[in-house]
Amino acid sequence: MKVVRLVKNSDFKSVEHLVKHSGKGMTTMPKTYKEIKERIAWSEKSRNKKTKKPNQDSYLFVLEDNGRIVGLSAIYTSVSLKKPSVFF
């Protein structure tokens, strides 16, 4: 069964493996150990905030297929506030 859920710290190894083996097409996900840890921490911090107006937050989601992480997605609450952004 496929499940989409917010990332957890305990997902780090699986997310790192997915990122390392995703190829060049996954341009928005950081590639280094430190950057992946920071992205997961940012998502957890955003999830734990008690606010009705999210700002500068990121929600990183994983796609699980039978308990194995096979995909990533993210929602950013403040994009293009200071400069234009283009996503394909």
PDB file of N, CA, C and O in Angstrom, chain B, residues numbered from 101:
ATOM      1  N   MET B 101       0.838  -1.180   0.000  1.00  0.00           N
ATOM      2  CA  MET B 101       0.000   0.000   0.000  1.00  0.00           C
ATOM      3  C   MET B 101       0.882   1.242   0.000  1.00  0.00           C
ATOM      4  O   MET B 101       1.901   1.290   0.689  1.00  0.00           O
ATOM      5  N   LYS B 102       0.486   2.241  -0.773  1.00  0.00           N
ATOM      6  CA  LYS B 102       1.229   3.499  -0.840  1.00  0.00           C
ATOM      7  C   LYS B 102       0.654   4.492   0.167  1.00  0.00           C
ATOM      8  O   LYS B 102      -0.561   4.619   0.316  1.00  0.00           O
ATOM      9  N   VAL B 103       1.560   5.192   0.855  1.00  0.00           N
ATOM     10  CA  VAL B 103       1.174   6.171   1.871  1.00  0.00           C
ATOM     11  C   VAL B 103       2.041   7.417   1.697  1.00  0.00           C
ATOM     12  O   VAL B 103       3.257   7.313   1.530  1.00  0.00           O
ATOM     13  N   VAL B 104       1.415   8.595   1.736  1.00  0.00           N
ATOM     14  CA  VAL B 104       2.141   9.863   1.744  1.00  0.00           C
ATOM     15  C   VAL B 104       2.039  10.419   3.153  1.00  0.00           C
ATOM     16  O   VAL B 104       0.951  10.507   3.722  1.00  0.00           O
ATOM     17  N   ARG B 105       3.192  10.797   3.714  1.00  0.00           N
ATOM     18  CA  ARG B 105       3.218  11.329   5.079  1.00  0.00           C
ATOM     19  C   ARG B 105       4.392  12.287   5.220  1.00  0.00           C
ATOM     20  O   ARG B 105       5.301  12.314   4.390  1.00  0.00           O
ATOM     21  N   LEU B 106       4.350  13.081   6.304  1.00  0.00           N
ATOM     22  CA  LEU B 106       5.464  13.977   6.590  1.00  0.00           C
ATOM     23  C   LEU B 106       6.701  13.169   6.977  1.00  0.00           C
ATOM     24  O   LEU B 106       6.599  12.118   7.609  1.00  0.00           O
ATOM     25  N   VAL B 107       7.852  13.671   6.592  1.00  0.00           N
ATOM     26  CA  VAL B 107       9.120  13.019   6.894  1.00  0.00           C
ATOM     27  C   VAL B 107       9.376  13.048   8.405  1.00  0.00           C
ATOM     28  O   VAL B 107       8.898  13.942   9.104  1.00  0.00           O
ATOM     29  N   LYS B 108      10.122  12.079   8.894  1.00  0.00           N
ATOM     30  CA  LYS B 108      10.552  12.010  10.294  1.00  0.00           C
ATOM     31  C   LYS B 108      12.074  11.873  10.305  1.00  0.00           C
ATOM     32  O   LYS B 108      12.678  11.453   9.318  1.00  0.00           O
ATOM     33  N   ASN B 109      12.686  12.234  11.441  1.00  0.00           N
ATOM     34  CA  ASN B 109      14.140  12.075  11.576  1.00  0.00           C
ATOM     35  C   ASN B 109      14.569  10.648  11.288  1.00  0.00           C
ATOM     36  O   ASN B 109      15.628  10.422  10.703  1.00  0.00           O
ATOM     37  N   SER B 110      13.765   9.698  11.691  1.00  0.00           N
ATOM     38  CA  SER B 110      14.123   8.290  11.504  1.00  0.00           C
ATOM     39  C   SER B 110      14.126   7.872  10.028  1.00  0.00           C
ATOM     40  O   SER B 110      14.569   6.770   9.702  1.00  0.00           O
ATOM     41  N   ASP B 111      13.644   8.729   9.143  1.00  0.00           N
ATOM     42  CA  ASP B 111      13.642   8.444   7.705  1.00  0.00           C
ATOM     43  C   ASP B 111      14.946   8.836   7.029  1.00  0.00           C
ATOM     44  O   ASP B 111      15.110   8.615   5.829  1.00  0.00           O
ATOM     45  N   PHE B 112      15.872   9.413   7.779  1.00  0.00           N
ATOM     46  CA  PHE B 112      17.071   9.990   7.161  1.00  0.00           C
ATOM     47  C   PHE B 112      17.789   9.027   6.223  1.00  0.00           C
ATOM     48  O   PHE B 112      18.046   9.378   5.072  1.00  0.00           O
ATOM     49  N   LYS B 113      18.114   7.844   6.676  1.00  0.00           N
ATOM     50  CA  LYS B 113      18.889   6.895   5.852  1.00  0.00           C
ATOM     51  C   LYS B 113      18.164   6.572   4.541  1.00  0.00           C
ATOM     52  O   LYS B 113      18.786   6.511   3.481  1.00  0.00           O
ATOM     53  N   SER B 114      16.855   6.366   4.622  1.00  0.00           N
ATOM     54  CA  SER B 114      16.082   6.055   3.417  1.00  0.00           C
ATOM     55  C   SER B 114      16.027   7.245   2.466  1.00  0.00           C
ATOM     56  O   SER B 114      16.141   7.078   1.251  1.00  0.00           O
ATOM     57  N   VAL B 115      15.850   8.451   3.015  1.00  0.00           N
ATOM     58  CA  VAL B 115      15.815   9.658   2.184  1.00  0.00           C
ATOM     59  C   VAL B 115      17.185   9.878   1.552  1.00  0.00           C
ATOM     60  O   VAL B 115      17.277  10.194   0.365  1.00  0.00           O
ATOM     61  N   GLU B 116      18.237   9.716   2.326  1.00  0.00           N
ATOM     62  CA  GLU B 116      19.593   9.883   1.796  1.00  0.00           C
ATOM     63  C   GLU B 116      19.837   8.899   0.648  1.00  0.00           C
ATOM     64  O   GLU B 116      20.380   9.283  -0.388  1.00  0.00           O
ATOM     65  N   HIS B 117      19.450   7.663   0.819  1.00  0.00           N
ATOM     66  CA  HIS B 117      19.622   6.651  -0.226  1.00  0.00           C
ATOM     67  C   HIS B 117      18.853   7.056  -1.498  1.00  0.00           C
ATOM     68  O   HIS B 117      19.380   6.973  -2.607  1.00  0.00           O
ATOM     69  N   LEU B 118      17.609   7.491  -1.313  1.00  0.00           N
ATOM     70  CA  LEU B 118      16.796   7.899  -2.455  1.00  0.00           C
ATOM     71  C   LEU B 118      17.433   9.074  -3.188  1.00  0.00           C
ATOM     72  O   LEU B 118      17.515   9.073  -4.417  1.00  0.00           O
ATOM     73  N   VAL B 119      17.883  10.073  -2.439  1.00  0.00           N
ATOM     74  CA  VAL B 119      18.494  11.255  -3.039  1.00  0.00           C
ATOM     75  C   VAL B 119      19.777  10.886  -3.773  1.00  0.00           C
ATOM     76  O   VAL B 119      20.006  11.348  -4.891  1.00  0.00           O
ATOM     77  N   LYS B 120      20.604  10.068  -3.162  1.00  0.00           N
ATOM     78  CA  LYS B 120      21.886   9.689  -3.768  1.00  0.00           C
ATOM     79  C   LYS B 120      21.704   8.890  -5.053  1.00  0.00           C
ATOM     80  O   LYS B 120      22.563   8.933  -5.934  1.00  0.00           O
ATOM     81  N   HIS B 121      20.604   8.168  -5.170  1.00  0.00           N
ATOM     82  CA  HIS B 121      20.388   7.316  -6.333  1.00  0.00           C
ATOM     83  C   HIS B 121      19.330   7.856  -7.299  1.00  0.00           C
ATOM     84  O   HIS B 121      18.864   7.134  -8.181  1.00  0.00           O
ATOM     85  N   SER B 122      18.954   9.122  -7.132  1.00  0.00           N
ATOM     86  CA  SER B 122      17.889   9.686  -7.960  1.00  0.00           C
ATOM     87  C   SER B 122      18.391  10.243  -9.286  1.00  0.00           C
ATOM     88  O   SER B 122      17.597  10.469 -10.200  1.00  0.00           O
ATOM     89  N   GLY B 123      19.668  10.461  -9.399  1.00  0.00           N
ATOM     90  CA  GLY B 123      20.198  11.022 -10.634  1.00  0.00           C
ATOM     91  C   GLY B 123      20.143  12.541 -10.637  1.00  0.00           C
ATOM     92  O   GLY B 123      19.858  13.168  -9.616  1.00  0.00           O
ATOM     93  N   LYS B 124      20.416  13.116 -11.783  1.00  0.00           N
ATOM     94  CA  LYS B 124      20.514  14.575 -11.902  1.00  0.00           C
ATOM     95  C   LYS B 124      19.163  15.266 -11.992  1.00  0.00           C
ATOM     96  O   LYS B 124      19.103  16.489 -11.864  1.00  0.00           O
ATOM     97  N   GLY B 125      18.090  14.542 -12.206  1.00  0.00           N
ATOM     98  CA  GLY B 125      16.777  15.148 -12.388  1.00  0.00           C
ATOM     99  C   GLY B 125      16.179  15.739 -11.132  1.00  0.00           C
ATOM    100  O   GLY B 125      15.287  16.583 -11.216  1.00  0.00           O
ATOM    101  N   MET B 126      16.639  15.324  -9.981  1.00  0.00           N
ATOM    102  CA  MET B 126      16.099  15.826  -8.716  1.00  0.00           C
ATOM    103  C   MET B 126      16.949  17.009  -8.259  1.00  0.00           C
ATOM    104  O   MET B 126      17.784  16.883  -7.364  1.00  0.00           O
ATOM    105  N   THR B 127      16.722  18.151  -8.885  1.00  0.00           N
ATOM    106  CA  THR B 127      17.596  19.306  -8.676  1.00  0.00           C
ATOM    107  C   THR B 127      17.288  20.113  -7.430  1.00  0.00           C
ATOM    108  O   THR B 127      18.155  20.856  -6.968  1.00  0.00           O
ATOM    109  N   THR B 128      16.097  20.002  -6.866  1.00  0.00           N
ATOM    110  CA  THR B 128      15.732  20.841  -5.725  1.00  0.00           C
ATOM    111  C   THR B 128      16.044  20.199  -4.379  1.00  0.00           C
ATOM    112  O   THR B 128      15.914  20.860  -3.348  1.00  0.00           O
ATOM    113  N   MET B 129      16.448  18.946  -4.354  1.00  0.00           N
ATOM    114  CA  MET B 129      16.761  18.274  -3.098  1.00  0.00           C
ATOM    115  C   MET B 129      18.261  18.334  -2.867  1.00  0.00           C
ATOM    116  O   MET B 129      19.039  18.020  -3.767  1.00  0.00           O
ATOM    117  N   PRO B 130      18.681  18.739  -1.655  1.00  0.00           N
ATOM    118  CA  PRO B 130      20.115  18.802  -1.374  1.00  0.00           C
ATOM    119  C   PRO B 130      20.753  17.416  -1.448  1.00  0.00           C
ATOM    120  O   PRO B 130      20.089  16.402  -1.231  1.00  0.00           O
ATOM    121  N   LYS B 131      22.022  17.388  -1.750  1.00  0.00           N
ATOM    122  CA  LYS B 131      22.709  16.115  -1.963  1.00  0.00           C
ATOM    123  C   LYS B 131      23.605  15.690  -0.802  1.00  0.00           C
ATOM    124  O   LYS B 131      23.915  14.505  -0.675  1.00  0.00           O
ATOM    125  N   THR B 132      24.027  16.622   0.044  1.00  0.00           N
ATOM    126  CA  THR B 132      24.976  16.271   1.102  1.00  0.00           C
ATOM    127  C   THR B 132      24.252  15.821   2.372  1.00  0.00           C
ATOM    128  O   THR B 132      23.085  16.142   2.596  1.00  0.00           O
ATOM    129  N   TYR B 133      24.981  15.070   3.189  1.00  0.00           N
ATOM    130  CA  TYR B 133      24.472  14.593   4.475  1.00  0.00           C
ATOM    131  C   TYR B 133      23.909  15.756   5.299  1.00  0.00           C
ATOM    132  O   TYR B 133      22.789  15.685   5.805  1.00  0.00           O
ATOM    133  N   LYS B 134      24.702  16.824   5.425  1.00  0.00           N
ATOM    134  CA  LYS B 134      24.310  17.986   6.229  1.00  0.00           C
ATOM    135  C   LYS B 134      23.050  18.650   5.681  1.00  0.00           C
ATOM    136  O   LYS B 134      22.145  18.989   6.443  1.00  0.00           O
ATOM    137  N   GLU B 135      22.990  18.836   4.369  1.00  0.00           N
ATOM    138  CA  GLU B 135      21.829  19.500   3.756  1.00  0.00           C
ATOM    139  C   GLU B 135      20.556  18.666   3.899  1.00  0.00           C
ATOM    140  O   GLU B 135      19.480  19.223   4.112  1.00  0.00           O
ATOM    141  N   ILE B 136      20.662  17.357   3.785  1.00  0.00           N
ATOM    142  CA  ILE B 136      19.486  16.494   3.954  1.00  0.00           C
ATOM    143  C   ILE B 136      19.001  16.559   5.398  1.00  0.00           C
ATOM    144  O   ILE B 136      17.800  16.663   5.648  1.00  0.00           O
ATOM    145  N   LYS B 137      19.938  16.498   6.352  1.00  0.00           N
ATOM    146  CA  LYS B 137      19.581  16.618   7.777  1.00  0.00           C
ATOM    147  C   LYS B 137      18.868  17.949   8.039  1.00  0.00           C
ATOM    148  O   LYS B 137      17.863  17.993   8.747  1.00  0.00           O
ATOM    149  N   GLU B 138      19.395  19.027   7.464  1.00  0.00           N
ATOM    150  CA  GLU B 138      18.796  20.356   7.661  1.00  0.00           C
ATOM    151  C   GLU B 138      17.387  20.419   7.075  1.00  0.00           C
ATOM    152  O   GLU B 138      16.493  21.012   7.679  1.00  0.00           O
ATOM    153  N   ARG B 139      17.180  19.810   5.898  1.00  0.00           N
ATOM    154  CA  ARG B 139      15.858  19.844   5.258  1.00  0.00           C
ATOM    155  C   ARG B 139      14.836  19.073   6.096  1.00  0.00           C
ATOM    156  O   ARG B 139      13.694  19.510   6.237  1.00  0.00           O
ATOM    157  N   ILE B 140      15.238  17.937   6.647  1.00  0.00           N
ATOM    158  CA  ILE B 140      14.343  17.151   7.505  1.00  0.00           C
ATOM    159  C   ILE B 140      14.044  17.930   8.785  1.00  0.00           C
ATOM    160  O   ILE B 140      12.898  17.970   9.232  1.00  0.00           O
ATOM    161  N   ALA B 141      15.065  18.546   9.375  1.00  0.00           N
ATOM    162  CA  ALA B 141      14.871  19.330  10.607  1.00  0.00           C
ATOM    163  C   ALA B 141      13.954  20.521  10.349  1.00  0.00           C
ATOM    164  O   ALA B 141      13.115  20.839  11.191  1.00  0.00           O
ATOM    165  N   TRP B 142      14.096  21.184   9.204  1.00  0.00           N
ATOM    166  CA  TRP B 142      13.252  22.325   8.842  1.00  0.00           C
ATOM    167  C   TRP B 142      11.793  21.881   8.744  1.00  0.00           C
ATOM    168  O   TRP B 142      10.897  22.582   9.213  1.00  0.00           O
ATOM    169  N   SER B 143      11.558  20.729   8.140  1.00  0.00           N
ATOM    170  CA  SER B 143      10.197  20.206   8.015  1.00  0.00           C
ATOM    171  C   SER B 143       9.606  19.891   9.391  1.00  0.00           C
ATOM    172  O   SER B 143       8.449  20.213   9.662  1.00  0.00           O
ATOM    173  N   GLU B 144      10.396  19.267  10.249  1.00  0.00           N
ATOM    174  CA  GLU B 144       9.895  18.939  11.590  1.00  0.00           C
ATOM    175  C   GLU B 144       9.618  20.203  12.397  1.00  0.00           C
ATOM    176  O   GLU B 144       8.625  20.272  13.121  1.00  0.00           O
ATOM    177  N   LYS B 145      10.492  21.205  12.276  1.00  0.00           N
ATOM    178  CA  LYS B 145      10.271  22.476  12.971  1.00  0.00           C
ATOM    179  C   LYS B 145       8.986  23.144  12.471  1.00  0.00           C
ATOM    180  O   LYS B 145       8.205  23.666  13.266  1.00  0.00           O
ATOM    181  N   SER B 146       8.773  23.125  11.169  1.00  0.00           N
ATOM    182  CA  SER B 146       7.565  23.712  10.587  1.00  0.00           C
ATOM    183  C   SER B 146       6.316  22.988  11.085  1.00  0.00           C
ATOM    184  O   SER B 146       5.319  23.620  11.434  1.00  0.00           O
ATOM    185  N   ARG B 147       6.382  21.662  11.112  1.00  0.00           N
ATOM    186  CA  ARG B 147       5.240  20.858  11.561  1.00  0.00           C
ATOM    187  C   ARG B 147       4.882  21.168  13.010  1.00  0.00           C
ATOM    188  O   ARG B 147       3.705  21.162  13.368  1.00  0.00           O
ATOM    189  N   ASN B 148       5.867  21.434  13.835  1.00  0.00           N
ATOM    190  CA  ASN B 148       5.639  21.651  15.261  1.00  0.00           C
ATOM    191  C   ASN B 148       5.274  23.084  15.624  1.00  0.00           C
ATOM    192  O   ASN B 148       4.953  23.356  16.781  1.00  0.00           O
ATOM    193  N   LYS B 149       5.313  24.012  14.660  1.00  0.00           N
ATOM    194  CA  LYS B 149       4.955  25.400  14.933  1.00  0.00           C
ATOM    195  C   LYS B 149       3.463  25.519  15.225  1.00  0.00           C
ATOM    196  O   LYS B 149       2.643  24.804  14.651  1.00  0.00           O
ATOM    197  N   LYS B 150       3.139  26.416  16.107  1.00  0.00           N
ATOM    198  CA  LYS B 150       1.736  26.696  16.450  1.00  0.00           C
ATOM    199  C   LYS B 150       1.385  28.080  15.902  1.00  0.00           C
ATOM    200  O   LYS B 150       1.422  29.076  16.624  1.00  0.00           O
ATOM    201  N   THR B 151       1.048  28.121  14.620  1.00  0.00           N
ATOM    202  CA  THR B 151       0.704  29.394  13.992  1.00  0.00           C
ATOM    203  C   THR B 151      -0.378  29.176  12.944  1.00  0.00           C
ATOM    204  O   THR B 151      -0.494  28.097  12.363  1.00  0.00           O
ATOM    205  N   LYS B 152      -1.157  30.208  12.718  1.00  0.00           N
ATOM    206  CA  LYS B 152      -2.184  30.150  11.680  1.00  0.00           C
ATOM    207  C   LYS B 152      -1.679  30.734  10.368  1.00  0.00           C
ATOM    208  O   LYS B 152      -2.337  30.615   9.334  1.00  0.00           O
ATOM    209  N   LYS B 153      -0.509  31.367  10.412  1.00  0.00           N
ATOM    210  CA  LYS B 153       0.070  31.984   9.225  1.00  0.00           C
ATOM    211  C   LYS B 153       1.491  31.460   9.025  1.00  0.00           C
ATOM    212  O   LYS B 153       2.448  32.090   9.476  1.00  0.00           O
ATOM    213  N   PRO B 154       1.639  30.328   8.363  1.00  0.00           N
ATOM    214  CA  PRO B 154       2.989  29.811   8.122  1.00  0.00           C
ATOM    215  C   PRO B 154       3.821  30.803   7.316  1.00  0.00           C
ATOM    216  O   PRO B 154       3.314  31.452   6.401  1.00  0.00           O
ATOM    217  N   ASN B 155       5.087  30.913   7.660  1.00  0.00           N
ATOM    218  CA  ASN B 155       5.990  31.806   6.958  1.00  0.00           C
ATOM    219  C   ASN B 155       7.389  31.193   7.004  1.00  0.00           C
ATOM    220  O   ASN B 155       7.874  30.804   8.066  1.00  0.00           O
ATOM    221  N   GLN B 156       8.020  31.116   5.854  1.00  0.00           N
ATOM    222  CA  GLN B 156       9.354  30.533   5.749  1.00  0.00           C
ATOM    223  C   GLN B 156       9.385  29.089   6.257  1.00  0.00           C
ATOM    224  O   GLN B 156      10.360  28.660   6.874  1.00  0.00           O
ATOM    225  N   ASP B 157       8.321  28.357   5.993  1.00  0.00           N
ATOM    226  CA  ASP B 157       8.232  26.969   6.431  1.00  0.00           C
ATOM    227  C   ASP B 157       8.356  26.023   5.244  1.00  0.00           C
ATOM    228  O   ASP B 157       8.136  26.403   4.094  1.00  0.00           O
ATOM    229  N   SER B 158       8.711  24.789   5.553  1.00  0.00           N
ATOM    230  CA  SER B 158       8.831  23.747   4.543  1.00  0.00           C
ATOM    231  C   SER B 158       8.254  22.459   5.117  1.00  0.00           C
ATOM    232  O   SER B 158       8.525  22.102   6.264  1.00  0.00           O
ATOM    233  N   TYR B 159       7.472  21.779   4.324  1.00  0.00           N
ATOM    234  CA  TYR B 159       6.882  20.506   4.733  1.00  0.00           C
ATOM    235  C   TYR B 159       7.352  19.456   3.730  1.00  0.00           C
ATOM    236  O   TYR B 159       6.919  19.450   2.578  1.00  0.00           O
ATOM    237  N   LEU B 160       8.240  18.571   4.177  1.00  0.00           N
ATOM    238  CA  LEU B 160       8.798  17.538   3.323  1.00  0.00           C
ATOM    239  C   LEU B 160       8.000  16.253   3.527  1.00  0.00           C
ATOM    240  O   LEU B 160       7.844  15.780   4.653  1.00  0.00           O
ATOM    241  N   PHE B 161       7.505  15.706   2.446  1.00  0.00           N
ATOM    242  CA  PHE B 161       6.697  14.486   2.485  1.00  0.00           C
ATOM    243  C   PHE B 161       7.465  13.334   1.846  1.00  0.00           C
ATOM    244  O   PHE B 161       8.274  13.532   0.939  1.00  0.00           O
ATOM    245  N   VAL B 162       7.197  12.138   2.332  1.00  0.00           N
ATOM    246  CA  VAL B 162       7.746  10.937   1.713  1.00  0.00           C
ATOM    247  C   VAL B 162       6.586  10.094   1.190  1.00  0.00           C
ATOM    248  O   VAL B 162       5.480  10.118   1.731  1.00  0.00           O
ATOM    249  N   LEU B 163       6.870   9.355   0.131  1.00  0.00           N
ATOM    250  CA  LEU B 163       5.930   8.379  -0.398  1.00  0.00           C
ATOM    251  C   LEU B 163       6.468   7.007  -0.033  1.00  0.00           C
ATOM    252  O   LEU B 163       7.566   6.630  -0.444  1.00  0.00           O
ATOM    253  N   GLU B 164       5.689   6.262   0.741  1.00  0.00           N
ATOM    254  CA  GLU B 164       6.064   4.906   1.130  1.00  0.00           C
ATOM    255  C   GLU B 164       5.290   3.910   0.282  1.00  0.00           C
ATOM    256  O   GLU B 164       4.107   4.101  -0.001  1.00  0.00           O
ATOM    257  N   ASP B 165       5.957   2.868  -0.111  1.00  0.00           N
ATOM    258  CA  ASP B 165       5.314   1.761  -0.799  1.00  0.00           C
ATOM    259  C   ASP B 165       5.683   0.499  -0.022  1.00  0.00           C
ATOM    260  O   ASP B 165       6.823   0.038  -0.067  1.00  0.00           O
ATOM    261  N   ASN B 166       4.708  -0.046   0.686  1.00  0.00           N
ATOM    262  CA  ASN B 166       4.931  -1.221   1.540  1.00  0.00           C
ATOM    263  C   ASN B 166       6.082  -1.003   2.516  1.00  0.00           C
ATOM    264  O   ASN B 166       6.922  -1.883   2.703  1.00  0.00           O
ATOM    265  N   GLY B 167       6.117   0.187   3.142  1.00  0.00           N
ATOM    266  CA  GLY B 167       7.114   0.503   4.159  1.00  0.00           C
ATOM    267  C   GLY B 167       8.444   1.004   3.637  1.00  0.00           C
ATOM    268  O   GLY B 167       9.322   1.332   4.434  1.00  0.00           O
ATOM    269  N   ARG B 168       8.624   1.074   2.333  1.00  0.00           N
ATOM    270  CA  ARG B 168       9.875   1.538   1.733  1.00  0.00           C
ATOM    271  C   ARG B 168       9.660   2.920   1.117  1.00  0.00           C
ATOM    272  O   ARG B 168       8.699   3.122   0.374  1.00  0.00           O
ATOM    273  N   ILE B 169      10.538   3.865   1.418  1.00  0.00           N
ATOM    274  CA  ILE B 169      10.412   5.217   0.870  1.00  0.00           C
ATOM    275  C   ILE B 169      10.854   5.214  -0.589  1.00  0.00           C
ATOM    276  O   ILE B 169      11.984   4.853  -0.918  1.00  0.00           O
ATOM    277  N   VAL B 170       9.916   5.631  -1.461  1.00  0.00           N
ATOM    278  CA  VAL B 170      10.173   5.592  -2.901  1.00  0.00           C
ATOM    279  C   VAL B 170       9.995   6.960  -3.570  1.00  0.00           C
ATOM    280  O   VAL B 170      10.194   7.087  -4.778  1.00  0.00           O
ATOM    281  N   GLY B 171       9.623   7.979  -2.795  1.00  0.00           N
ATOM    282  CA  GLY B 171       9.421   9.291  -3.401  1.00  0.00           C
ATOM    283  C   GLY B 171       9.437  10.408  -2.380  1.00  0.00           C
ATOM    284  O   GLY B 171       9.259  10.176  -1.184  1.00  0.00           O
ATOM    285  N   LEU B 172       9.650  11.618  -2.858  1.00  0.00           N
ATOM    286  CA  LEU B 172       9.675  12.820  -2.021  1.00  0.00           C
ATOM    287  C   LEU B 172       8.868  13.928  -2.678  1.00  0.00           C
ATOM    288  O   LEU B 172       8.745  14.001  -3.901  1.00  0.00           O
ATOM    289  N   SER B 173       8.323  14.786  -1.829  1.00  0.00           N
ATOM    290  CA  SER B 173       7.630  15.977  -2.293  1.00  0.00           C
ATOM    291  C   SER B 173       7.724  17.016  -1.188  1.00  0.00           C
ATOM    292  O   SER B 173       7.943  16.666  -0.028  1.00  0.00           O
ATOM    293  N   ALA B 174       7.565  18.280  -1.527  1.00  0.00           N
ATOM    294  CA  ALA B 174       7.649  19.323  -0.504  1.00  0.00           C
ATOM    295  C   ALA B 174       6.688  20.457  -0.803  1.00  0.00           C
ATOM    296  O   ALA B 174       6.341  20.722  -1.954  1.00  0.00           O
ATOM    297  N   ILE B 175       6.271  21.112   0.256  1.00  0.00           N
ATOM    298  CA  ILE B 175       5.483  22.336   0.167  1.00  0.00           C
ATOM    299  C   ILE B 175       6.278  23.419   0.881  1.00  0.00           C
ATOM    300  O   ILE B 175       6.693  23.245   2.027  1.00  0.00           O
ATOM    301  N   TYR B 176       6.488  24.540   0.194  1.00  0.00           N
ATOM    302  CA  TYR B 176       7.162  25.687   0.778  1.00  0.00           C
ATOM    303  C   TYR B 176       6.134  26.798   0.934  1.00  0.00           C
ATOM    304  O   TYR B 176       5.392  27.095  -0.003  1.00  0.00           O
ATOM    305  N   THR B 177       6.086  27.412   2.109  1.00  0.00           N
ATOM    306  CA  THR B 177       5.047  28.406   2.368  1.00  0.00           C
ATOM    307  C   THR B 177       5.421  29.805   1.907  1.00  0.00           C
ATOM    308  O   THR B 177       4.551  30.673   1.836  1.00  0.00           O
ATOM    309  N   SER B 178       6.669  30.047   1.596  1.00  0.00           N
ATOM    310  CA  SER B 178       7.101  31.390   1.204  1.00  0.00           C
ATOM    311  C   SER B 178       8.083  31.292   0.048  1.00  0.00           C
ATOM    312  O   SER B 178       9.297  31.293   0.253  1.00  0.00           O
ATOM    313  N   VAL B 179       7.560  31.209  -1.151  1.00  0.00           N
ATOM    314  CA  VAL B 179       8.400  31.098  -2.343  1.00  0.00           C
ATOM    315  C   VAL B 179       8.255  32.374  -3.161  1.00  0.00           C
ATOM    316  O   VAL B 179       7.158  32.917  -3.288  1.00  0.00           O
ATOM    317  N   SER B 180       9.340  32.836  -3.702  1.00  0.00           N
ATOM    318  CA  SER B 180       9.367  33.992  -4.607  1.00  0.00           C
ATOM    319  C   SER B 180       8.955  35.302  -3.936  1.00  0.00           C
ATOM    320  O   SER B 180       8.384  36.176  -4.587  1.00  0.00           O
ATOM    321  N   LEU B 181       9.233  35.442  -2.664  1.00  0.00           N
ATOM    322  CA  LEU B 181       8.927  36.703  -1.997  1.00  0.00           C
ATOM    323  C   LEU B 181       9.926  37.795  -2.362  1.00  0.00           C
ATOM    324  O   LEU B 181       9.579  38.974  -2.427  1.00  0.00           O
ATOM    325  N   LYS B 182      11.191  37.381  -2.603  1.00  0.00           N
ATOM    326  CA  LYS B 182      12.227  38.357  -2.888  1.00  0.00           C
ATOM    327  C   LYS B 182      12.784  38.266  -4.304  1.00  0.00           C
ATOM    328  O   LYS B 182      13.348  39.229  -4.822  1.00  0.00           O
ATOM    329  N   LYS B 183      12.619  37.091  -4.931  1.00  0.00           N
ATOM    330  CA  LYS B 183      13.102  36.938  -6.301  1.00  0.00           C
ATOM    331  C   LYS B 183      12.219  35.924  -7.020  1.00  0.00           C
ATOM    332  O   LYS B 183      11.603  35.077  -6.372  1.00  0.00           O
ATOM    333  N   PRO B 184      12.148  35.996  -8.339  1.00  0.00           N
ATOM    334  CA  PRO B 184      11.300  35.068  -9.080  1.00  0.00           C
ATOM    335  C   PRO B 184      11.797  33.624  -8.990  1.00  0.00           C
ATOM    336  O   PRO B 184      12.994  33.374  -8.850  1.00  0.00           O
ATOM    337  N   SER B 185      10.871  32.696  -9.070  1.00  0.00           N
ATOM    338  CA  SER B 185      11.197  31.272  -9.081  1.00  0.00           C
ATOM    339  C   SER B 185      10.457  30.603 -10.234  1.00  0.00           C
ATOM    340  O   SER B 185       9.337  30.980 -10.578  1.00  0.00           O
ATOM    341  N   VAL B 186      11.109  29.605 -10.820  1.00  0.00           N
ATOM    342  CA  VAL B 186      10.502  28.850 -11.904  1.00  0.00           C
ATOM    343  C   VAL B 186      10.640  27.371 -11.571  1.00  0.00           C
ATOM    344  O   VAL B 186      11.728  26.906 -11.233  1.00  0.00           O
ATOM    345  N   PHE B 187       9.534  26.629 -11.666  1.00  0.00           N
ATOM    346  CA  PHE B 187       9.550  25.204 -11.397  1.00  0.00           C
ATOM    347  C   PHE B 187       8.949  24.486 -12.590  1.00  0.00           C
ATOM    348  O   PHE B 187       7.978  24.958 -13.182  1.00  0.00           O
ATOM    349  N   PHE B 188       9.520  23.358 -12.939  1.00  0.00           N
ATOM    350  CA  PHE B 188       9.016  22.559 -14.051  1.00  0.00           C
ATOM    351  C   PHE B 188       8.404  21.294 -13.520  1.00  0.00           C
ATOM    352  O   PHE B 188       7.915  20.471 -14.294  1.00  0.00           O
TER     353      PHE B 188
END
